[in-house]
Amino acid sequence: PATGFAILNYDDQAVFEMKDRTRAHIMTYGFGEGATLQITNLETRMDGDKPGGISFKLNYGGSFVPVRLDGCFGKAQTYSAAAAACAGIIFGINLVKISEALLDFDTPSGRGKLIPGIKHTYIIDDSYNASPLSMEAAIHTMEQLKAKRKIAVLGDMLELGKYTMEAHKHIGDLLANSFDILVTVGARAKFIAEGAKESGMAQKNIFSFDTAEEASLEVQKLMRKDDLILV
């Protein structure tokens, strides 16, 4: 309604254009300079040898606060935090209180959540869904983290139609130089393996399986202390 608010992602053109379809007050969030609540200074943190989380700033009305999210990674998390902050501002909560409240944020399972693995390893559980955009985002996040070895365990991306082979090979190409080992699961994901090999990853470091059950046994054998595994 005209007395209400619409909170829109400024960086997503399709979402931002919804402003023309409502009489409500518009509040936007995003990295773009025109956003009502702007996200800046995004950094991926290490806590010693362990991946820590992300830090960034929220800027609103000439003021800014630092925000720290532990145990999660990637741009998507900043958007979630900023959308929540917009809701808080609408209800009169000040930025400092919002920043303090976000310290208690707990990432949902499967969405870039850091979990401890066997053999003193770390796993980034991004298993909720696999699309070209989410895969690319996860790979770029892993590039910013330090680890003795990085292992990617990647499954099929569905519903891509005629772009299936091309999209999977592109993911393989992207990760070839930033991961030490690649494990793929599913018929389509074999194209990820193909793309990685074509881009210089050694065949001996690439493993392909038809099912997650088969892959999990091999991944357990491959894992070593201080490895960082993206699933």
Disulfide bonds with the S-S distance in Angstrom:
none
